[in-house]
């Protein structure tokens, strides 16, 4: 499973350290520009930085929710204004292509053994490896049935397209600069290598409405050359109010 956390720039160290101290993985951290709630605050938005820090991590299916909860506690992400975190499925990946694999020597893998112990222990608290699990995880509210809506577009067009998406119901977006790399096919020769990625988390029922709004805004024409990638987000957490 993939874990993605978005916080104010400079506040990601404690959250990223969770994956290191538990031996889960080495996280990736990069920066972006946030839009959404901040843009709706008028003059008050000057008190909130638009710069965001994005922490990406990978964990096994059995560990993902535990690591997510520990990251929430580390960053107090269920408190007002502290950020947003979600998990998403990963089907495959390559960690180190030079590592060779052998036929299994045992009847069960380590993950299967750990999962069986989880069931016997009725939870995963026994797995804690030095990072305290704080807070009432069982009573914490989560968001579900969401979709990761990733919009790739030409550099300089993201603000107008995100505004169109927000008018159609999206809460906001994190914008990152990207570079288009291609094999030189005819379909790509007219595209600028300067691209932007607008990452949004929306409800499943909002997707067709947002796509229609982007189409009306010219996202898929010569001014945007936009492409959309969708992925399931089974669980997310942020401050939901009282």
N, C-alpha and C positions, 0 to 999 in steps of 0.2 A: 504494500500500500504506500502511496505517496502522502506526505503531510506537508501542507503549505500554510505558513503563518505570515501575516502582514501586520507590521507595527510601525510606530513612528521611528524615523531614522535615529539610530543611536541606542535603541532599546532592545535590540535583538540578541545581545551577547548572552544574557542569562537563559534565554529560551533555547538558543543554539547549543548551549553547554549541556542541556539535558541529554541530547542524543550522544554527546561525547562521553559523559560520565556514566551513562548506562551501557556504553559499548554498542549502541544501536547502529550508528553510521557516522560518517563525517558529513555534516550538513553543508549545503551551498547557500551563500548569502549574496544578494544583489540588491540594487536600489531602483526605485521607480518614483513616479509622481502620482499622488492619489487625488481622485475627484469624487464628489458625492456629498456627504453630509457637510463637509467643510464649505463647499460652494453654495450651500443653502443658508449659511449663517450671516451673510452680509458682511458688514465691517468687522464682526467678531472673528471672521476667519483668519485675520492676521495673527491671532494668538495660537493658531494651529498650523504646524508646518505641513506643507504639501508633500514633502519628501518622505518616502516610505522605505522601509527595510523589509525585504522578503526573504524568509528562511525556508528552504526546501530540504526535506529529509525523506528517507525511505526506511520503512520498517516492515517486518513480516506481518502477515494478516493477523497473527495471534498477538503481536505486540503493539500494533498501530494505535488502538484506542487507549491503551495504557500510556504510551508515550505522549499521545495527544493530551491526555488529562494532566500529565506532569508538566507539559509545556504551558498549558493553561494556567496552572498554579504558579509556575515560574514567572510568567509575564502578567499575571492577574488579568487575563484576557476576558474574563466574565465581568469585569468592572468597567464603568463608563470610560470611553475614549482610549482604551488600551490596545485595541486591535481586533483581528479576526483570524480564525484558524479553521481549517477544514482538512478532511482526508478524501482521497480519491483512489480508485483502483488502478493498479499497474499490472499488465498481463505478462510482461517479460522485460528483461534488461541485461546488459553486459557490465559486470563489475570490473573484471580483468580478463581480457581475452587470452592471456598467456597462461592462465591457470588450467591445468588439465583435470578431468574428472574421471573417476573410476566407477566400476560397478558397485552398488551398495553392499556393504559388508554386514549390515545388521537388518533385522526384520522391520524396524521402525526408525524413522528419521528423528533427529533431535527435536524438531518442531512438533512432530506427532507426540513425542513423550511429554514435552512441556504442555501441550494442549490437554493431554490426559490428566496431568497433575492439576491444571487449572480447574478441571471439572471436579476432581476429588477435593480440592481445597475451596471450591465454590468462589473462586475469584483469582486475581493475579497479584495480591498484595505480597505473597511469599516471594515474588520475583524481584522485589526492590533491591537495587544494588547501590545503595548509598545516597540516592536522591529521595528525600522525604516526600511521601504522597500526602498532601495536605488538602483540606477542604472536604466538603460533603459532595463527593463525586456523584453519588447515587441520586441526589436531589438537584443536581445542576441541570438547567434546561438546555436542550440542544435543538438545532435546526436540522431538518431532514428533507428528503425529496427535492434536492436542489440540483442545479446543473452548472458546471463550469463553462462559461461562455467566453471563448477566446477569439477575439477579433484581430486579425492581421490586416494592416492597411498601410498606405503610403505615408511617409513621414510628412507631418504637417496637417494631416486630415483627422487625426484622432479626436481632437477637442470637439469638433462639430459632430462627429459620429457618436461619440459618447453622450453628448447632449441629446441627440436624437434617441439613443437607447434609454437614457434616464427619463425622457419625456414619455417613453412607452412603458416605464415601470422598473427599470434597473435602478438599484440603489446607488451605484457608483462604480468606479473602475480604478485599477492600478495600471499606469501606462509605462511601458519600457521601450527603450530604443533597441532596434534590432537591425541586422544586416541580412539581406537576401542573398543566398548562395545557390546557384543553379548550374545545370550542366550545359547551358547554352542553347536550349531548345527555342524554337521560333516563338512559342507562347510567352517566353520570359524576356526576350531581347528588348522589348519596349518598357520593361519595368525598371524603376529606379532601385538600386540596392539598398537605399535608405528606407527602412520600414519601421513600423511601430506595432507593438502588441498591447491590446487593451483587454485586460483580464477582468471579468465580471462573474459574480455568483448570483444566479437568478432562480426563480421557481420554475418548475417544469412547464407549467401552463403559460409562463411569460415568454417562452422561447419564440413561438411563431409570431407573436405580437411585436417583439423586438426586431426580429428578422424583417418583418414587413416595414417597420419604421426605418430601418437602416437602408432598405431598398429604395424607399421614397426619398431618403436623404442623399442618394447617389453613391452609396458605399461600393457597389459592385460595378460601377462604370469606370470610365477613364480617369476620373478624378480621385478614385480611392483604391481601385484594384483589390478590394477587400476579399478576404477568405475567412471562413468561420470554422472553428474546431470546438466540438462539444464533448464534455466528459461528465460522467455521473459524480455527484458529490453526496454520498450517503449520510454524512454527518458533519456538522459545523457548529462553531460556538463563537459568540460575541456577547456583548452586553445587550440584554433584551428588555431592560426596564423592569419596573416593579408594578 
